Amino acid sequence: MRINAYAKTGVIALCVLLAGCVTLGPPPTNDALAQRAKLAATRAIETYDETGPGAAYVVAKNGEILVSGGVGIADMEWGSQITDDTVFRLGSISKTITAVAVMQLVEEGLIDLDRKIAVYAPNLPQQMGAVTMRQLMSHRSGLAEHAWNPDLLPFIWQPVTTQQMIDLQKDVPIDFAPGEKYSYVNFNYVVVAHIIEHVSGKTYVDFINERFAAQEMYNSHYDWHDTIIPGRAEFYDKRDGVILNSQEVDLTHVSAAGALMSSAKDMAHWAGLLAGNELVSEAALAETRTPAPLPDGTPTKYGLGFNIGELAGEQLIWHNGLTPGSQSAFGIAPDQGLFVAVLSNGFYLPSTTTLMDEMMAIMLTGALPEAESEPQ
């Protein structure tokens, strides 16, 4: 079970909800569900200090927002408030969005998940070309993590291309034979972006921004730090008790592994499109949520861009993300049609993954879980 929650005997008064921190969506189907959504929102509100960096949150069912809002400050220098339209870094949730986009290319006949990727990019180094898209997307490629390559350091403050990252890693030996093990590696999704570029004829940046626009996700973007992005939060860390601007980095070196941005409201819209099979077919979506097996048949806990776990006896499909000054998490309980997301602009703040778990547990059971364990 993937739970990291605080045992609580009660929830603070719901009058907090009347302070303008939340926006209620269309009326839920019943009073019990509405009450749970309010309790989940209250749990989000009480987690953060209204005078500092905080988070946006959303709870939706079957594509309809039950409750959403924000607490805390989006920009400490200007005092602007966080809302459900505030744009945050998604970190590794970028992998999930990219994986769904890849499945669209699969359904368009442009990618075969089980062909060696050298078919699409013949000039790849041999050890990279020998893996498949399925192995990349499920973190079973055996390719090494580029974040540990000391030669990466000069690239983290300036824009770089996927080809430059391929060149950086071209002589790095593999960690294991493709398909042999599971190892979560960001570089896998840099290579995924590189293949997207080859089959689409577009840069990954243009490709993903066009998909966002087509999906009417107008607060979702590739994170160019020098581009003006309306509603973008500033991002913060803390040192010696003092809140500071996070270190400025250029996230192009992580590309599809962690360079996307979105808002809580856009994420709920995306999840609704996904649940309604408007992005990919039901069969393709099921494929992304099937645990990838190891050679002996043992399933991992990762599909194609989605972690697969359990919460309160229900399947939980989830991902989280961390980047300088930010953290994020979403969860989907597919059998109940529930979606919860929490996006924060404070790296040092309480875990968005923990909070997402707690809010989802409230939606599933009406209360926080009594057990406490570390997330997997």
N, C-alpha and C positions, 0 to 999 in steps of 0.2 A: 504493500500500500504506500502511495506517495502522499504522506501528510506531514506537515510541520506546523502545528497549530497550538494556540494557547487554550488551555481549559478555562472556561469561564462559566460563572453561575448566572449571569444576567447580561443584558445589553443596555447601554445607556439610553436615556429617554429619547423617543422618536421626535421630540420637538426640535432637535438639532436639524432635522431635515427641512424645517421651515425657514432656515436662515439663508436660503438662496444658494446653497451649495450643490443642489441636485436638480436634475430635470427629469420629470416623470414622462415616460413615453405613453403610447396608447394603453388604455385600461387593460390590465391582465385578465386572464380568463376566470380567475376566482380570487376571493379575498385572501385565502391562505397564501397564494403565490405572491400577491401584492405585499402582504406582510413580510414574507421572506425577503423580497427584494428590498424593502425598507431596512430590514435588519442587516442585510448584506451591505447596503450603502452606509449605514451607520458604522459598521465595522471599519469601512474604509476611512470615513471621516475622523474617527477617534484615533486612527493610527498616526496622523500627521499633525504638525503644528501649523496653524493657519498663517503664522507670521514668517515662515521660511519655505524652502523648497518642499514640494509635496508630490501629488499624483493626480492623475485623472483615472476614472474607473467607469465601467459599464457592465450591466447585467442584461442579457437578452434571452428571449425564448422564441424558438422557431422564427428567427429573423426579426422579431419585434423587440425594441428596447423597452425594458421594464423600468430601469432606473439608470441614470448616468449623471456624471458631474465631475467636479474637481475640488480639491482642497489644497491650499498653499499658494505659493507665489511662482509664477512662470518666469519672471525676470526680476531679480532682487534689486537691480539698479533703478528700475522704473516702477516697481510695485504692481505689475500687472498680474491678474489672478489666473490660475489654472482653470480651464473649462474642459468639457468633453471634446472641444474642437482644437485644443492646444496640440501642437505637433511635437512629438517626442522621438528620440532615437529608439529603434526597435531592437538593436543588437541582433542576437541570433534568431529572433523571430523572422528575420529576413530569410533564413533558410526555408522556413515553412512556406512563405509567400512565393519564393523562387521555385520550390518543389511543385507547387500547384501550377505555376506557369509552365514548368517543364512538362507536366502531364497534359497541358493544353497542346504543346508541341507534339507530344506523343499521339494525341488524338487527331492532330492535323497530318499525321504521317511523316513528320520531319525528324523524329527521333525514335529509335528502338532502344529501350532501356537495357537490353541484354547484348547489344553489339559493342565490341571494343570501340572506344571513343576515337581511336586513330582513324576510323572510317570518316569521321566528321572533321577532324583536324590532323591531317597526315604529318604535319611537321612537329607534332608533339614529341618530346623525349620518349624513348622507348618504354621506360617504366610507367609513364603516365598514359601513353596510348594503349597500353595493355589492359587497362581497367574498363569497366562498363559504367554507364550512367547510374544503373541501379546500385552498384557498389559504392560509387561516390555519394549518392544521395542518402544511403543507409549507413555511411561511415564504416564500410568494410573494404575500402580500396587498398589499404596498406601504405598509402602515401604519407609522407612525414609532414608534420605541422610546420608551416612556414613562419609562424610566430616565434619559434625558437631559433630561427636562422639569424645569426648575428649580422649578416649582410642586409637584413631587412631594415635596420635602424634608420638609415638615411631616407627611407621611403615613407615613413609614417607621418611626415609633416608636409608632404607635397603630393599632388595628384599623380597616380600611376595607372598603367593599363594592366589588364589581365595578362597580356603577353609579357610584360616586364616581370610580373610575379612568376610566370611559368619559367622564364629565363633564370630568375633568382634560384629556383628549386631544381633546375635541370640536372644537376650533378649530385643531388642529395639522394642517397640510397633509400629504398622502401623499408618500412618497418616490418612488414610481413607480406606473404603472398596474397594477392587479391582474393577476397572472400574468406580468408582463413580465420579472421578475428573481427571483433568490433572495437573501434577506437575513434572517439569523437575528435575530428580534425577539421579545423576551419578551412584549411587549404582545399579540402574536397570541394567546397562550394565556390571557391575561386575558379577551380577547373570547370565546374558546372557552368559558371557564367561565361567562361571562355568558349565552351561548346555552344551555348545559346547564341553567342555572337557569330559563330561560324555558320550555324544552320539558319539563323534569322537574317543575316546580312546587316545587322545593326549592332551598335555598342550595347552592352548590357544596360547602361544608363538609359539610353533611348528606348530600348525594348521594354524595360520595366515601367518607366514613366508613361509610355503609351498604354500599357495594360492598366495602370492605375486610372488614367483618364477614361478609357473605355468602360471601366467598372464604376465610373462616377465617384472615385475616391479622390476628391479634390484636395484633401489635406494629407495626401500620401505622396512621398517623393523619394528619390535617391538623395542621399545626404551630401550634397556639395556644400562644404562649409562656407565658401565664398559667395554662394548664390543667395539672393533675398528670398526667403521662404516665409510668407505671411503666417503669423501665429506660432512660429517656432519658439519653443522654450529655450532658455539658457540652462546650462548644466553645471552641477555643483558637487564639490567634495568638502570635507571638513578636516582641518588640521589644528591640533592643540585647542579644540573647542571653537575654532573660528571657521565660519562658512566661507569658502573660496570658490572662485571660478575654476572649473575643471581644466586640466591641461588641454590646450587646443591641439587636436590631431586631425589629419586628413584620413577619412575612413575608406578611401578607394583601395587601400591595400588589402582590405577584407572583402570588398565587393559584395557578392551575393551572400556571403557568410554573415554579414553584419552591418551593411551600410544603408539600410532603408529606414525611413521615418514614416510615422502615421499618427493619427489621433485615436482616441478611444471610440469616438463615434464611427470613424471610418473602419476601424477593426470590426466593430459589430456589423457594419454593412457588409464587409467582406465575408464574415462568418455566415451571414444570412444567405448571401449568394452561393457560398459553398454548400450549405445545407440544402438549398433548393436545387442543387445540381445545375446551377446557371454558369458555373465556371468550368467544371468538368463533370463527366458522367458519374453516376452512382458507382459503377464498377471501377473507374479510375480513382475515385475518392477512397473506396474500400482498399484499393491496392496501396495507397499512401499510408493507410492506418493498419496495415498488416505487419506484425513484427518480422524483421528480416532474420532468416535462420543462419546459424553457423553450420560448418560442414557436417557435424554430427546430428543436425536437425534441431539442436537447442535454439529456441527463439531468443533474439535480443529483445530489448525494450524500446527499440527505435524502428520506425517504418521508413517512409521516404519523406523526410522533413518534419516528421511528427514523433514526439515521445509518446509512448503508450503505457498507461498505468491504470491505477484503480483508486477510487476515493468513495468512501461510504457505500461500498458494495457495487458501485457503478464504474463502467469503463470511463477513464479520463484521458482524453487526447490533449496534449499540452506542449508548450515550449516556453522557454524564457530567454532573456538576453541581458548582457552586461556590456556597456561601453563606457569610456571615460565620462563620469558625471551622470550616468543614467542607468536605469534598470527597468525591465519590463517582463510581463508574464501574461499568458492567456491560457485558458482551459476550456475544453468542450466536453460536455457529457452528452454524447450523441443520442443515446437512447431516450433522454429526457428533453432533447432539443435545447439545452442550456449552453450559454456562452458567457464567460466572465473574462475581463481583461483589466489589468492595472498597469499603468505607464507612469514612471516617476522620473523627475529631473534631479534626484539626489542619490548619488552612488552610495553614500554612507547611511542612508535612511533604512528603515526596516525593510526586510525582503519583500519584494513584490510577489515572488513565488509563494511565500508563506501566506500573504494576504489573499492572493487569488485562491489558494487552497481553502482558506477559511470562509471566504465568500461563497465559493462553490459548495462547501459543506453545508452552509446555511440554506442554500437554495435546494439542496438535495434532501436535507433532513429537518430543517427548521432550527438547527442549533449547531454550535461549534462542536467539533469532535472532542472527545475526552482524552483520546490517546495523543501522544506526542512522539514523533520520530523524525529522523532526518530525511530530506528529500533525496531521491535517487537520481 
